Amino acid sequence: MTDPHRQIVFAGGSPWAAFSQNEMYKLAGESSTGPLHIRVLFAAMGKMNAFGHAELRVGELARILGTVTDTGEVMACRRDSVSAAIKEAKSRGLIAPESKARCLVLRHHIFQKSTKDRWRCSVHDLD
Ligand SMILES: [Zn+2]
């Protein structure tokens, strides 16, 4: 029997492609990738589970969106800038309204993941 969580099926049989989550996460951390709300999307893509939830550690998104100094030190992004980036990503439909700094949520009609790994989201109390 086929595990439904290992299948990727978009409405109307829409074509789809795959991406490296490691590369998406890496792009999220690079300022040259673009504005913060775009980097929020990349962070979500890099960490999403089979349910589209990208659970992050406390302060992780601020560090991802931060800047790297000439000495290689990571300066975390300000909390209000992180909130503004999440809000902008939501308003553009890049992430779901229930997203927050601890868990960015991607909609199933846009992003799906084929995996045998089944982990929950403690932020949204999702099993
Ligand atoms: Zn979640």
Residues whose N, C-alpha, C, O or C-beta is under 5 A from the ligand:
A	BS01	ZN	H53 C103 C121 V123 H124
